[in-house]
Amino acid sequence: MPKRQETAITKRTVEALSVDGHDAVFWDRDLPDFGIRVYPSDLKK
């Protein structure tokens, strides 16, 4: 199960996101239920 992390999601933040070994979901702290999943392959959805 991915770790839950909250941050302000901006274009700059998304470009800088990375993970080590496991995928993670970064949730926007201002928009409920809006997040981005980052995979170890650097794929972001």
mmCIF entry with sequence, helices, sheets and N, C-alpha, C, O atoms, coordinates in Angstrom:
data_MODEL
# 
_entry.id   MODEL 
# 
_entity.id                         1 
_entity.type                       polymer 
_entity.pdbx_number_of_molecules   1 
# 
_entity_poly.entity_id                      1 
_entity_poly.type                           'polypeptide(L)' 
_entity_poly.nstd_linkage                   no 
_entity_poly.nstd_monomer                   no 
_entity_poly.pdbx_seq_one_letter_code       MPKRQETAITKRTVEALSVDGHDAVFWDRDLPDFGIRVYPSDLKK 
_entity_poly.pdbx_seq_one_letter_code_can   MPKRQETAITKRTVEALSVDGHDAVFWDRDLPDFGIRVYPSDLKK 
_entity_poly.pdbx_strand_id                 A 
# 
loop_
_entity_poly_seq.entity_id 
_entity_poly_seq.num 
_entity_poly_seq.mon_id 
_entity_poly_seq.hetero 
1 1  MET n 
1 2  PRO n 
1 3  LYS n 
1 4  ARG n 
1 5  GLN n 
1 6  GLU n 
1 7  THR n 
1 8  ALA n 
1 9  ILE n 
1 10 THR n 
1 11 LYS n 
1 12 ARG n 
1 13 THR n 
1 14 VAL n 
1 15 GLU n 
1 16 ALA n 
1 17 LEU n 
1 18 SER n 
1 19 VAL n 
1 20 ASP n 
1 21 GLY n 
1 22 HIS n 
1 23 ASP n 
1 24 ALA n 
1 25 VAL n 
1 26 PHE n 
1 27 TRP n 
1 28 ASP n 
1 29 ARG n 
1 30 ASP n 
1 31 LEU n 
1 32 PRO n 
1 33 ASP n 
1 34 PHE n 
1 35 GLY n 
1 36 ILE n 
1 37 ARG n 
1 38 VAL n 
1 39 TYR n 
1 40 PRO n 
1 41 SER n 
1 42 ASP n 
1 43 LEU n 
1 44 LYS n 
1 45 LYS n 
# 
_struct_asym.id          A 
_struct_asym.entity_id   1 
# 
_struct_conf.conf_type_id            HELX_P 
_struct_conf.id                      HELX_P1 
_struct_conf.pdbx_PDB_helix_id       AA1 
_struct_conf.beg_label_comp_id       LYS 
_struct_conf.beg_label_asym_id       A 
_struct_conf.beg_label_seq_id        11 
_struct_conf.pdbx_beg_PDB_ins_code   ? 
_struct_conf.end_label_comp_id       ALA 
_struct_conf.end_label_asym_id       A 
_struct_conf.end_label_seq_id        16 
_struct_conf.pdbx_end_PDB_ins_code   ? 
_struct_conf.beg_auth_comp_id        LYS 
_struct_conf.beg_auth_asym_id        A 
_struct_conf.beg_auth_seq_id         11 
_struct_conf.end_auth_comp_id        ALA 
_struct_conf.end_auth_asym_id        A 
_struct_conf.end_auth_seq_id         16 
_struct_conf.pdbx_PDB_helix_class    1 
_struct_conf.details                 ? 
_struct_conf.pdbx_PDB_helix_length   6 
# 
_struct_conf_type.id          HELX_P 
_struct_conf_type.criteria    ? 
_struct_conf_type.reference   ? 
# 
_struct_sheet.id               AA1 
_struct_sheet.type             ? 
_struct_sheet.number_strands   3 
_struct_sheet.details          ? 
# 
loop_
_struct_sheet_order.sheet_id 
_struct_sheet_order.range_id_1 
_struct_sheet_order.range_id_2 
_struct_sheet_order.offset 
_struct_sheet_order.sense 
AA1 1 2 ? parallel      
AA1 2 3 ? anti-parallel 
# 
loop_
_struct_sheet_range.sheet_id 
_struct_sheet_range.id 
_struct_sheet_range.beg_label_comp_id 
_struct_sheet_range.beg_label_asym_id 
_struct_sheet_range.beg_label_seq_id 
_struct_sheet_range.pdbx_beg_PDB_ins_code 
_struct_sheet_range.end_label_comp_id 
_struct_sheet_range.end_label_asym_id 
_struct_sheet_range.end_label_seq_id 
_struct_sheet_range.pdbx_end_PDB_ins_code 
_struct_sheet_range.beg_auth_comp_id 
_struct_sheet_range.beg_auth_asym_id 
_struct_sheet_range.beg_auth_seq_id 
_struct_sheet_range.end_auth_comp_id 
_struct_sheet_range.end_auth_asym_id 
_struct_sheet_range.end_auth_seq_id 
AA1 1 LYS A 3  ? THR A 7  ? LYS A 3  THR A 7  
AA1 2 ALA A 24 ? ASP A 28 ? ALA A 24 ASP A 28 
AA1 3 GLY A 35 ? VAL A 38 ? GLY A 35 VAL A 38 
# 
loop_
_atom_site.group_PDB 
_atom_site.id 
_atom_site.type_symbol 
_atom_site.label_atom_id 
_atom_site.label_alt_id 
_atom_site.label_comp_id 
_atom_site.label_asym_id 
_atom_site.label_entity_id 
_atom_site.label_seq_id 
_atom_site.pdbx_PDB_ins_code 
_atom_site.Cartn_x 
_atom_site.Cartn_y 
_atom_site.Cartn_z 
_atom_site.occupancy 
_atom_site.B_iso_or_equiv 
_atom_site.pdbx_formal_charge 
_atom_site.auth_seq_id 
_atom_site.auth_comp_id 
_atom_site.auth_asym_id 
_atom_site.auth_atom_id 
_atom_site.pdbx_PDB_model_num 
ATOM 1   N N  . MET A 1 1  ? 0.847   -1.183 0.000   1.00 0.00 ? 1  MET A N  1 
ATOM 2   C CA . MET A 1 1  ? 0.000   0.000  0.000   1.00 0.00 ? 1  MET A CA 1 
ATOM 3   C C  . MET A 1 1  ? 0.889   1.241  0.000   1.00 0.00 ? 1  MET A C  1 
ATOM 4   O O  . MET A 1 1  ? 1.841   1.318  0.776   1.00 0.00 ? 1  MET A O  1 
ATOM 5   N N  . PRO A 1 2  ? 0.587   2.216  -0.865  1.00 0.00 ? 2  PRO A N  1 
ATOM 6   C CA . PRO A 1 2  ? 1.396   3.425  -0.945  1.00 0.00 ? 2  PRO A CA 1 
ATOM 7   C C  . PRO A 1 2  ? 1.298   4.270  0.322   1.00 0.00 ? 2  PRO A C  1 
ATOM 8   O O  . PRO A 1 2  ? 0.281   4.265  1.016   1.00 0.00 ? 2  PRO A O  1 
ATOM 9   N N  . LYS A 1 3  ? 2.383   4.998  0.608   1.00 0.00 ? 3  LYS A N  1 
ATOM 10  C CA . LYS A 1 3  ? 2.396   5.935  1.731   1.00 0.00 ? 3  LYS A CA 1 
ATOM 11  C C  . LYS A 1 3  ? 1.560   7.156  1.400   1.00 0.00 ? 3  LYS A C  1 
ATOM 12  O O  . LYS A 1 3  ? 1.507   7.570  0.242   1.00 0.00 ? 3  LYS A O  1 
ATOM 13  N N  . ARG A 1 4  ? 0.902   7.745  2.402   1.00 0.00 ? 4  ARG A N  1 
ATOM 14  C CA . ARG A 1 4  ? 0.131   8.974  2.198   1.00 0.00 ? 4  ARG A CA 1 
ATOM 15  C C  . ARG A 1 4  ? 0.980   10.164 2.605   1.00 0.00 ? 4  ARG A C  1 
ATOM 16  O O  . ARG A 1 4  ? 1.487   10.224 3.725   1.00 0.00 ? 4  ARG A O  1 
ATOM 17  N N  . GLN A 1 5  ? 1.134   11.119 1.680   1.00 0.00 ? 5  GLN A N  1 
ATOM 18  C CA . GLN A 1 5  ? 1.881   12.330 1.951   1.00 0.00 ? 5  GLN A CA 1 
ATOM 19  C C  . GLN A 1 5  ? 1.081   13.503 1.408   1.00 0.00 ? 5  GLN A C  1 
ATOM 20  O O  . GLN A 1 5  ? 0.499   13.419 0.326   1.00 0.00 ? 5  GLN A O  1 
ATOM 21  N N  . GLU A 1 6  ? 1.055   14.597 2.162   1.00 0.00 ? 6  GLU A N  1 
ATOM 22  C CA . GLU A 1 6  ? 0.315   15.780 1.724   1.00 0.00 ? 6  GLU A CA 1 
ATOM 23  C C  . GLU A 1 6  ? 1.294   16.903 1.394   1.00 0.00 ? 6  GLU A C  1 
ATOM 24  O O  . GLU A 1 6  ? 2.272   17.132 2.106   1.00 0.00 ? 6  GLU A O  1 
ATOM 25  N N  . THR A 1 7  ? 1.001   17.593 0.297   1.00 0.00 ? 7  THR A N  1 
ATOM 26  C CA . THR A 1 7  ? 1.825   18.703 -0.160  1.00 0.00 ? 7  THR A CA 1 
ATOM 27  C C  . THR A 1 7  ? 0.985   19.606 -1.055  1.00 0.00 ? 7  THR A C  1 
ATOM 28  O O  . THR A 1 7  ? -0.103  19.216 -1.479  1.00 0.00 ? 7  THR A O  1 
ATOM 29  N N  . ALA A 1 8  ? 1.465   20.781 -1.341  1.00 0.00 ? 8  ALA A N  1 
ATOM 30  C CA . ALA A 1 8  ? 0.803   21.652 -2.316  1.00 0.00 ? 8  ALA A CA 1 
ATOM 31  C C  . ALA A 1 8  ? 1.219   21.156 -3.699  1.00 0.00 ? 8  ALA A C  1 
ATOM 32  O O  . ALA A 1 8  ? 2.407   21.138 -4.023  1.00 0.00 ? 8  ALA A O  1 
ATOM 33  N N  . ILE A 1 9  ? 0.254   20.756 -4.504  1.00 0.00 ? 9  ILE A N  1 
ATOM 34  C CA . ILE A 1 9  ? 0.579   20.202 -5.817  1.00 0.00 ? 9  ILE A CA 1 
ATOM 35  C C  . ILE A 1 9  ? 0.591   21.329 -6.843  1.00 0.00 ? 9  ILE A C  1 
ATOM 36  O O  . ILE A 1 9  ? -0.436  21.936 -7.146  1.00 0.00 ? 9  ILE A O  1 
ATOM 37  N N  . THR A 1 10 ? 1.777   21.586 -7.361  1.00 0.00 ? 10 THR A N  1 
ATOM 38  C CA . THR A 1 10 ? 1.975   22.556 -8.435  1.00 0.00 ? 10 THR A CA 1 
ATOM 39  C C  . THR A 1 10 ? 2.781   21.871 -9.531  1.00 0.00 ? 10 THR A C  1 
ATOM 40  O O  . THR A 1 10 ? 3.285   20.767 -9.328  1.00 0.00 ? 10 THR A O  1 
ATOM 41  N N  . LYS A 1 11 ? 2.907   22.502 -10.667 1.00 0.00 ? 11 LYS A N  1 
ATOM 42  C CA . LYS A 1 11 ? 3.700   21.936 -11.765 1.00 0.00 ? 11 LYS A CA 1 
ATOM 43  C C  . LYS A 1 11 ? 5.132   21.685 -11.305 1.00 0.00 ? 11 LYS A C  1 
ATOM 44  O O  . LYS A 1 11 ? 5.706   20.638 -11.605 1.00 0.00 ? 11 LYS A O  1 
ATOM 45  N N  . ARG A 1 12 ? 5.695   22.613 -10.598 1.00 0.00 ? 12 ARG A N  1 
ATOM 46  C CA . ARG A 1 12 ? 7.069   22.490 -10.114 1.00 0.00 ? 12 ARG A CA 1 
ATOM 47  C C  . ARG A 1 12 ? 7.206   21.328 -9.131  1.00 0.00 ? 12 ARG A C  1 
ATOM 48  O O  . ARG A 1 12 ? 8.185   20.583 -9.184  1.00 0.00 ? 12 ARG A O  1 
ATOM 49  N N  . THR A 1 13 ? 6.234   21.169 -8.238  1.00 0.00 ? 13 THR A N  1 
ATOM 50  C CA . THR A 1 13 ? 6.286   20.076 -7.257  1.00 0.00 ? 13 THR A CA 1 
ATOM 51  C C  . THR A 1 13 ? 6.188   18.734 -7.967  1.00 0.00 ? 13 THR A C  1 
ATOM 52  O O  . THR A 1 13 ? 6.945   17.816 -7.654  1.00 0.00 ? 13 THR A O  1 
ATOM 53  N N  . VAL A 1 14 ? 5.273   18.607 -8.911  1.00 0.00 ? 14 VAL A N  1 
ATOM 54  C CA . VAL A 1 14 ? 5.090   17.346 -9.631  1.00 0.00 ? 14 VAL A CA 1 
ATOM 55  C C  . VAL A 1 14 ? 6.374   16.960 -10.358 1.00 0.00 ? 14 VAL A C  1 
ATOM 56  O O  . VAL A 1 14 ? 6.773   15.796 -10.323 1.00 0.00 ? 14 VAL A O  1 
ATOM 57  N N  . GLU A 1 15 ? 7.016   17.901 -11.005 1.00 0.00 ? 15 GLU A N  1 
ATOM 58  C CA . GLU A 1 15 ? 8.262   17.615 -11.718 1.00 0.00 ? 15 GLU A CA 1 
ATOM 59  C C  . GLU A 1 15 ? 9.364   17.151 -10.767 1.00 0.00 ? 15 GLU A C  1 
ATOM 60  O O  . GLU A 1 15 ? 10.225  16.365 -11.161 1.00 0.00 ? 15 GLU A O  1 
ATOM 61  N N  . ALA A 1 16 ? 9.348   17.625 -9.523  1.00 0.00 ? 16 ALA A N  1 
ATOM 62  C CA . ALA A 1 16 ? 10.394  17.293 -8.563  1.00 0.00 ? 16 ALA A CA 1 
ATOM 63  C C  . ALA A 1 16 ? 10.109  16.021 -7.764  1.00 0.00 ? 16 ALA A C  1 
ATOM 64  O O  . ALA A 1 16 ? 11.001  15.523 -7.078  1.00 0.00 ? 16 ALA A O  1 
ATOM 65  N N  . LEU A 1 17 ? 8.895   15.484 -7.834  1.00 0.00 ? 17 LEU A N  1 
ATOM 66  C CA . LEU A 1 17 ? 8.545   14.302 -7.039  1.00 0.00 ? 17 LEU A CA 1 
ATOM 67  C C  . LEU A 1 17 ? 9.313   13.080 -7.511  1.00 0.00 ? 17 LEU A C  1 
ATOM 68  O O  . LEU A 1 17 ? 9.478   12.859 -8.710  1.00 0.00 ? 17 LEU A O  1 
ATOM 69  N N  . SER A 1 18 ? 9.780   12.289 -6.553  1.00 0.00 ? 18 SER A N  1 
ATOM 70  C CA . SER A 1 18 ? 10.416  11.017 -6.868  1.00 0.00 ? 18 SER A CA 1 
ATOM 71  C C  . SER A 1 18 ? 10.240  10.085 -5.678  1.00 0.00 ? 18 SER A C  1 
ATOM 72  O O  . SER A 1 18 ? 9.975   10.529 -4.561  1.00 0.00 ? 18 SER A O  1 
ATOM 73  N N  . VAL A 1 19 ? 10.390  8.793  -5.928  1.00 0.00 ? 19 VAL A N  1 
ATOM 74  C CA . VAL A 1 19 ? 10.239  7.791  -4.876  1.00 0.00 ? 19 VAL A CA 1 
ATOM 75  C C  . VAL A 1 19 ? 11.399  6.803  -4.958  1.00 0.00 ? 19 VAL A C  1 
ATOM 76  O O  . VAL A 1 19 ? 12.057  6.676  -5.990  1.00 0.00 ? 19 VAL A O  1 
ATOM 77  N N  . ASP A 1 20 ? 11.632  6.111  -3.853  1.00 0.00 ? 20 ASP A N  1 
ATOM 78  C CA . ASP A 1 20 ? 12.686  5.097  -3.798  1.00 0.00 ? 20 ASP A CA 1 
ATOM 79  C C  . ASP A 1 20 ? 12.075  3.725  -3.574  1.00 0.00 ? 20 ASP A C  1 
ATOM 80  O O  . ASP A 1 20 ? 11.650  3.412  -2.462  1.00 0.00 ? 20 ASP A O  1 
ATOM 81  N N  . GLY A 1 21 ? 12.027  2.914  -4.600  1.00 0.00 ? 21 GLY A N  1 
ATOM 82  C CA . GLY A 1 21 ? 11.623  1.530  -4.446  1.00 0.00 ? 21 GLY A CA 1 
ATOM 83  C C  . GLY A 1 21 ? 10.140  1.229  -4.498  1.00 0.00 ? 21 GLY A C  1 
ATOM 84  O O  . GLY A 1 21 ? 9.761   0.237  -5.121  1.00 0.00 ? 21 GLY A O  1 
ATOM 85  N N  . HIS A 1 22 ? 9.283   2.018  -3.888  1.00 0.00 ? 22 HIS A N  1 
ATOM 86  C CA . HIS A 1 22 ? 7.847   1.753  -3.861  1.00 0.00 ? 22 HIS A CA 1 
ATOM 87  C C  . HIS A 1 22 ? 7.095   2.979  -4.356  1.00 0.00 ? 22 HIS A C  1 
ATOM 88  O O  . HIS A 1 22 ? 7.560   4.109  -4.213  1.00 0.00 ? 22 HIS A O  1 
ATOM 89  N N  . ASP A 1 23 ? 5.920   2.739  -4.943  1.00 0.00 ? 23 ASP A N  1 
ATOM 90  C CA . ASP A 1 23 ? 5.114   3.874  -5.389  1.00 0.00 ? 23 ASP A CA 1 
ATOM 91  C C  . ASP A 1 23 ? 4.540   4.612  -4.184  1.00 0.00 ? 23 ASP A C  1 
ATOM 92  O O  . ASP A 1 23 ? 4.390   4.040  -3.105  1.00 0.00 ? 23 ASP A O  1 
ATOM 93  N N  . ALA A 1 24 ? 4.224   5.875  -4.382  1.00 0.00 ? 24 ALA A N  1 
ATOM 94  C CA . ALA A 1 24 ? 3.675   6.705  -3.312  1.00 0.00 ? 24 ALA A CA 1 
ATOM 95  C C  . ALA A 1 24 ? 2.638   7.639  -3.912  1.00 0.00 ? 24 ALA A C  1 
ATOM 96  O O  . ALA A 1 24 ? 2.720   8.013  -5.082  1.00 0.00 ? 24 ALA A O  1 
ATOM 97  N N  . VAL A 1 25 ? 1.664   8.007  -3.096  1.00 0.00 ? 25 VAL A N  1 
ATOM 98  C CA . VAL A 1 25 ? 0.630   8.958  -3.514  1.00 0.00 ? 25 VAL A CA 1 
ATOM 99  C C  . VAL A 1 25 ? 0.846   10.234 -2.718  1.00 0.00 ? 25 VAL A C  1 
ATOM 100 O O  . VAL A 1 25 ? 0.926   10.209 -1.490  1.00 0.00 ? 25 VAL A O  1 
ATOM 101 N N  . PHE A 1 26 ? 0.937   11.332 -3.422  1.00 0.00 ? 26 PHE A N  1 
ATOM 102 C CA . PHE A 1 26 ? 1.088   12.642 -2.800  1.00 0.00 ? 26 PHE A CA 1 
ATOM 103 C C  . PHE A 1 26 ? -0.241  13.363 -2.948  1.00 0.00 ? 26 PHE A C  1 
ATOM 104 O O  . PHE A 1 26 ? -0.692  13.617 -4.065  1.00 0.00 ? 26 PHE A O  1 
ATOM 105 N N  . TRP A 1 27 ? -0.867  13.690 -1.833  1.00 0.00 ? 27 TRP A N  1 
ATOM 106 C CA . TRP A 1 27 ? -2.191  14.318 -1.815  1.00 0.00 ? 27 TRP A CA 1 
ATOM 107 C C  . TRP A 1 27 ? -2.042  15.824 -1.679  1.00 0.00 ? 27 TRP A C  1 
ATOM 108 O O  . TRP A 1 27 ? -1.179  16.319 -0.954  1.00 0.00 ? 27 TRP A O  1 
ATOM 109 N N  . ASP A 1 28 ? -2.899  16.539 -2.391  1.00 0.00 ? 28 ASP A N  1 
ATOM 110 C CA . ASP A 1 28 ? -2.914  17.995 -2.281  1.00 0.00 ? 28 ASP A CA 1 
ATOM 111 C C  . ASP A 1 28 ? -3.516  18.386 -0.934  1.00 0.00 ? 28 ASP A C  1 
ATOM 112 O O  . ASP A 1 28 ? -4.561  17.866 -0.542  1.00 0.00 ? 28 ASP A O  1 
ATOM 113 N N  . ARG A 1 29 ? -2.862  19.293 -0.237  1.00 0.00 ? 29 ARG A N  1 
ATOM 114 C CA . ARG A 1 29 ? -3.350  19.669 1.098   1.00 0.00 ? 29 ARG A CA 1 
ATOM 115 C C  . ARG A 1 29 ? -4.530  20.634 1.034   1.00 0.00 ? 29 ARG A C  1 
ATOM 116 O O  . ARG A 1 29 ? -5.223  20.812 2.036   1.00 0.00 ? 29 ARG A O  1 
ATOM 117 N N  . ASP A 1 30 ? -4.776  21.259 -0.114  1.00 0.00 ? 30 ASP A N  1 
ATOM 118 C CA . ASP A 1 30 ? -5.876  22.224 -0.238  1.00 0.00 ? 30 ASP A CA 1 
ATOM 119 C C  . ASP A 1 30 ? -7.099  21.664 -0.960  1.00 0.00 ? 30 ASP A C  1 
ATOM 120 O O  . ASP A 1 30 ? -8.220  22.088 -0.680  1.00 0.00 ? 30 ASP A O  1 
ATOM 121 N N  . LEU A 1 31 ? -6.908  20.725 -1.881  1.00 0.00 ? 31 LEU A N  1 
ATOM 122 C CA . LEU A 1 31 ? -7.998  20.129 -2.650  1.00 0.00 ? 31 LEU A CA 1 
ATOM 123 C C  . LEU A 1 31 ? -8.258  18.721 -2.143  1.00 0.00 ? 31 LEU A C  1 
ATOM 124 O O  . LEU A 1 31 ? -7.437  17.832 -2.372  1.00 0.00 ? 31 LEU A O  1 
ATOM 125 N N  . PRO A 1 32 ? -9.366  18.490 -1.466  1.00 0.00 ? 32 PRO A N  1 
ATOM 126 C CA . PRO A 1 32 ? -9.656  17.154 -0.946  1.00 0.00 ? 32 PRO A CA 1 
ATOM 127 C C  . PRO A 1 32 ? -9.747  16.110 -2.071  1.00 0.00 ? 32 PRO A C  1 
ATOM 128 O O  . PRO A 1 32 ? -10.306 16.384 -3.133  1.00 0.00 ? 32 PRO A O  1 
ATOM 129 N N  . ASP A 1 33 ? -9.206  14.939 -1.835  1.00 0.00 ? 33 ASP A N  1 
ATOM 130 C CA . ASP A 1 33 ? -9.264  13.802 -2.761  1.00 0.00 ? 33 ASP A CA 1 
ATOM 131 C C  . ASP A 1 33 ? -8.532  14.027 -4.080  1.00 0.00 ? 33 ASP A C  1 
ATOM 132 O O  . ASP A 1 33 ? -8.798  13.314 -5.047  1.00 0.00 ? 33 ASP A O  1 
ATOM 133 N N  . PHE A 1 34 ? -7.629  14.985 -4.150  1.00 0.00 ? 34 PHE A N  1 
ATOM 134 C CA . PHE A 1 34 ? -6.832  15.211 -5.355  1.00 0.00 ? 34 PHE A CA 1 
ATOM 135 C C  . PHE A 1 34 ? -5.397  14.831 -5.041  1.00 0.00 ? 34 PHE A C  1 
ATOM 136 O O  . PHE A 1 34 ? -4.791  15.365 -4.111  1.00 0.00 ? 34 PHE A O  1 
ATOM 137 N N  . GLY A 1 35 ? -4.859  13.906 -5.821  1.00 0.00 ? 35 GLY A N  1 
ATOM 138 C CA . GLY A 1 35 ? -3.497  13.467 -5.563  1.00 0.00 ? 35 GLY A CA 1 
ATOM 139 C C  . GLY A 1 35 ? -2.824  12.974 -6.818  1.00 0.00 ? 35 GLY A C  1 
ATOM 140 O O  . GLY A 1 35 ? -3.449  12.859 -7.872  1.00 0.00 ? 35 GLY A O  1 
ATOM 141 N N  . ILE A 1 36 ? -1.537  12.681 -6.699  1.00 0.00 ? 36 ILE A N  1 
ATOM 142 C CA . ILE A 1 36 ? -0.759  12.152 -7.808  1.00 0.00 ? 36 ILE A CA 1 
ATOM 143 C C  . ILE A 1 36 ? 0.035   10.960 -7.305  1.00 0.00 ? 36 ILE A C  1 
ATOM 144 O O  . ILE A 1 36 ? 0.672   11.025 -6.254  1.00 0.00 ? 36 ILE A O  1 
ATOM 145 N N  . ARG A 1 37 ? -0.006  9.867  -8.066  1.00 0.00 ? 37 ARG A N  1 
ATOM 146 C CA . ARG A 1 37 ? 0.748   8.664  -7.710  1.00 0.00 ? 37 ARG A CA 1 
ATOM 147 C C  . ARG A 1 37 ? 2.055   8.679  -8.499  1.00 0.00 ? 37 ARG A C  1 
ATOM 148 O O  . ARG A 1 37 ? 2.066   8.913  -9.708  1.00 0.00 ? 37 ARG A O  1 
ATOM 149 N N  . VAL A 1 38 ? 3.152   8.426  -7.790  1.00 0.00 ? 38 VAL A N  1 
ATOM 150 C CA . VAL A 1 38 ? 4.472   8.405  -8.407  1.00 0.00 ? 38 VAL A CA 1 
ATOM 151 C C  . VAL A 1 38 ? 5.024   6.988  -8.279  1.00 0.00 ? 38 VAL A C  1 
ATOM 152 O O  . VAL A 1 38 ? 5.043   6.420  -7.188  1.00 0.00 ? 38 VAL A O  1 
ATOM 153 N N  . TYR A 1 39 ? 5.471   6.423  -9.394  1.00 0.00 ? 39 TYR A N  1 
ATOM 154 C CA . TYR A 1 39 ? 6.011   5.076  -9.437  1.00 0.00 ? 39 TYR A CA 1 
ATOM 155 C C  . TYR A 1 39 ? 7.541   5.129  -9.475  1.00 0.00 ? 39 TYR A C  1 
ATOM 156 O O  . TYR A 1 39 ? 8.109   6.143  -9.879  1.00 0.00 ? 39 TYR A O  1 
ATOM 157 N N  . PRO A 1 40 ? 8.212   4.055  -9.060  1.00 0.00 ? 40 PRO A N  1 
ATOM 158 C CA . PRO A 1 40 ? 9.680   4.023  -9.092  1.00 0.00 ? 40 PRO A CA 1 
ATOM 159 C C  . PRO A 1 40 ? 10.260  4.271  -10.494 1.00 0.00 ? 40 PRO A C  1 
ATOM 160 O O  . PRO A 1 40 ? 11.398  4.724  -10.614 1.00 0.00 ? 40 PRO A O  1 
ATOM 161 N N  . SER A 1 41 ? 9.506   3.985  -11.531 1.00 0.00 ? 41 SER A N  1 
ATOM 162 C CA . SER A 1 41 ? 9.965   4.222  -12.905 1.00 0.00 ? 41 SER A CA 1 
ATOM 163 C C  . SER A 1 41 ? 9.869   5.695  -13.300 1.00 0.00 ? 41 SER A C  1 
ATOM 164 O O  . SER A 1 41 ? 10.170  6.058  -14.437 1.00 0.00 ? 41 SER A O  1 
ATOM 165 N N  . ASP A 1 42 ? 9.445   6.549  -12.347 1.00 0.00 ? 42 ASP A N  1 
ATOM 166 C CA . ASP A 1 42 ? 9.260   7.991  -12.538 1.00 0.00 ? 42 ASP A CA 1 
ATOM 167 C C  . ASP A 1 42 ? 7.979   8.332  -13.304 1.00 0.00 ? 42 ASP A C  1 
ATOM 168 O O  . ASP A 1 42 ? 7.776   9.483  -13.692 1.00 0.00 ? 42 ASP A O  1 
ATOM 169 N N  . LEU A 1 43 ? 7.119   7.340  -13.520 1.00 0.00 ? 43 LEU A N  1 
ATOM 170 C CA . LEU A 1 43 ? 5.814   7.578  -14.116 1.00 0.00 ? 43 LEU A CA 1 
ATOM 171 C C  . LEU A 1 43 ? 4.934   8.260  -13.081 1.00 0.00 ? 43 LEU A C  1 
ATOM 172 O O  . LEU A 1 43 ? 4.914   7.854  -11.920 1.00 0.00 ? 43 LEU A O  1 
ATOM 173 N N  . LYS A 1 44 ? 4.212   9.285  -13.489 1.00 0.00 ? 44 LYS A N  1 
ATOM 174 C CA . LYS A 1 44 ? 3.345   10.047 -12.584 1.00 0.00 ? 44 LYS A CA 1 
ATOM 175 C C  . LYS A 1 44 ? 1.947   10.079 -13.170 1.00 0.00 ? 44 LYS A C  1 
ATOM 176 O O  . LYS A 1 44 ? 1.749   10.498 -14.310 1.00 0.00 ? 44 LYS A O  1 
ATOM 177 N N  . LYS A 1 45 ? 0.966   9.629  -12.372 1.00 0.00 ? 45 LYS A N  1 
ATOM 178 C CA . LYS A 1 45 ? -0.436  9.606  -12.813 1.00 0.00 ? 45 LYS A CA 1 
ATOM 179 C C  . LYS A 1 45 ? -1.310  10.298 -11.810 1.00 0.00 ? 45 LYS A C  1 
ATOM 180 O O  . LYS A 1 45 ? -2.523  10.383 -12.002 1.00 0.00 ? 45 LYS A O  1 
# 
